[in-house]
Amino acid sequence: VKADIEIFIDKSYINEEGLRIDLYKRIQQIQSEEELYSLQEEIEDRFGKMPKELSNLFLLALIKLKATKIGIKEMHISKNSIKIKPNTEEYLEKLKSKNFFVKPKKEEIVVLPSVPTDPFGLAISIITLLSS
């Protein structure tokens, strides 16, 4: 899962480089939603409310967990579209049934929002639909 949206740990939030690197590693190694929420809580208890860019990093980790669970091999999230691999007939039919604007390509499905929307929210909605 990749995103063209700012996701990072700002120096002003966690000043020490070693702690930031450790946190990136811990987020990358998360295996369950429970672990993810526990780490979020730990970070906010220790450093205070997370900036948007770090919240985005946790959202991306959540999306990766959910996408992997339902067999999505690749997902690319941008402000204007979401690309999903593999392109399967089942995925296409589910997306079309909920009036998502989709452009099937050879190996991927491109989902375009009908109105400006939060790309991470759209990605979670798509994964929820495809897992049903």
C-alpha positions as semicolon CSV with decimal commas, in nm:
position;residue;x (nm);y (nm);z (nm)
1;V;0,000;0,000;0,000
2;K;0,142;0,334;-0,108
3;A;0,013;0,689;-0,072
4;D;0,088;1,022;-0,236
5;I;-0,015;1,200;0,083
6;E;0,210;1,338;0,354
7;I;0,291;1,067;0,607
8;F;0,582;1,122;0,843
9;I;0,683;1,180;1,203
10;D;0,759;1,548;1,245
11;K;1,070;1,652;1,440
12;S;0,858;1,898;1,634
13;Y;0,648;1,607;1,765
14;I;0,930;1,360;1,842
15;N;1,262;1,542;1,842
16;E;1,496;1,246;1,891
17;E;1,586;1,081;1,560
18;G;1,640;0,737;1,716
19;L;1,287;0,739;1,861
20;R;1,140;0,840;1,525
21;I;1,326;0,559;1,346
22;D;1,215;0,310;1,612
23;L;0,854;0,422;1,572
24;Y;0,869;0,381;1,193
25;K;0,997;0,025;1,247
26;R;0,727;-0,053;1,502
27;I;0,452;0,074;1,273
28;Q;0,592;-0,129;0,982
29;Q;0,590;-0,447;1,194
30;I;0,229;-0,418;1,315
31;Q;0,040;-0,743;1,258
32;S;-0,309;-0,662;1,392
33;E;-0,552;-0,377;1,442
34;E;-0,524;-0,431;1,818
35;E;-0,146;-0,373;1,799
36;L;-0,200;-0,063;1,587
37;Y;-0,451;0,095;1,828
38;S;-0,234;0,004;2,126
39;L;0,069;0,173;1,969
40;Q;-0,136;0,482;1,881
41;E;-0,253;0,507;2,240
42;E;0,102;0,460;2,370
43;I;0,234;0,736;2,143
44;E;-0,040;0,983;2,236
45;D;0,005;0,907;2,608
46;R;0,376;0,973;2,577
47;F;0,392;1,264;2,329
48;G;0,042;1,414;2,318
49;K;-0,206;1,448;2,033
50;M;-0,059;1,326;1,705
51;P;-0,012;1,564;1,413
52;K;-0,209;1,486;1,097
53;E;0,093;1,345;0,911
54;L;0,153;1,082;1,181
55;S;-0,220;1,003;1,201
56;N;-0,202;0,947;0,825
57;L;0,085;0,702;0,878
58;F;-0,129;0,502;1,121
59;L;-0,424;0,515;0,879
60;L;-0,200;0,382;0,604
61;A;-0,090;0,096;0,832
62;L;-0,457;0,016;0,905
63;I;-0,542;0,018;0,535
64;K;-0,247;-0,212;0,464
65;L;-0,367;-0,460;0,729
66;K;-0,723;-0,461;0,595
67;A;-0,617;-0,480;0,229
68;T;-0,379;-0,769;0,290
69;K;-0,649;-0,959;0,480
70;I;-0,884;-0,959;0,179
71;G;-0,622;-1,037;-0,085
72;I;-0,547;-0,697;-0,233
73;K;-0,192;-0,727;-0,365
74;E;-0,131;-0,355;-0,425
75;M;-0,312;-0,032;-0,350
76;H;-0,198;0,316;-0,445
77;I;-0,381;0,604;-0,276
78;S;-0,366;0,957;-0,413
79;K;-0,586;1,263;-0,372
80;N;-0,760;1,196;-0,704
81;S;-0,780;0,816;-0,730
82;I;-0,721;0,480;-0,573
83;K;-0,563;0,200;-0,775
84;I;-0,622;-0,160;-0,671
85;K;-0,450;-0,480;-0,784
86;P;-0,559;-0,738;-0,875
87;N;-0,836;-0,647;-1,117
88;T;-1,101;-0,913;-1,053
89;E;-1,456;-0,939;-1,182
90;E;-1,580;-0,973;-0,823
91;Y;-1,413;-0,646;-0,716
92;L;-1,544;-0,466;-1,026
93;E;-1,902;-0,580;-0,969
94;K;-1,899;-0,484;-0,600
95;L;-1,760;-0,138;-0,675
96;K;-2,007;-0,077;-0,957
97;S;-2,299;-0,193;-0,739
98;K;-2,228;0,091;-0,497
99;N;-2,193;0,348;-0,775
100;F;-1,819;0,394;-0,749
101;F;-1,677;0,538;-1,070
102;V;-1,430;0,271;-1,181
103;K;-1,193;0,245;-1,474
104;P;-1,084;-0,116;-1,519
105;K;-0,740;-0,155;-1,668
106;K;-0,552;-0,471;-1,759
107;E;-0,408;-0,548;-1,415
108;E;-0,569;-0,289;-1,190
109;I;-0,889;-0,108;-1,108
110;V;-0,880;0,270;-1,080
111;V;-1,147;0,413;-0,851
112;L;-1,224;0,782;-0,890
113;P;-1,424;0,968;-0,625
114;S;-1,739;1,136;-0,756
115;V;-1,683;1,431;-0,522
116;P;-1,372;1,555;-0,341
117;T;-1,320;1,329;-0,041
118;D;-1,069;1,209;0,215
119;P;-0,856;0,956;0,024
120;F;-0,792;0,739;0,331
121;G;-1,163;0,732;0,416
122;L;-1,239;0,633;0,057
123;A;-0,977;0,355;0,072
124;I;-1,129;0,216;0,392
125;S;-1,479;0,232;0,239
126;I;-1,356;0,043;-0,067
127;I;-1,185;-0,226;0,142
128;T;-1,494;-0,264;0,362
129;L;-1,710;-0,309;0,052
130;L;-1,472;-0,558;-0,110
131;S;-1,450;-0,765;0,209
132;S;-1,828;-0,809;0,232
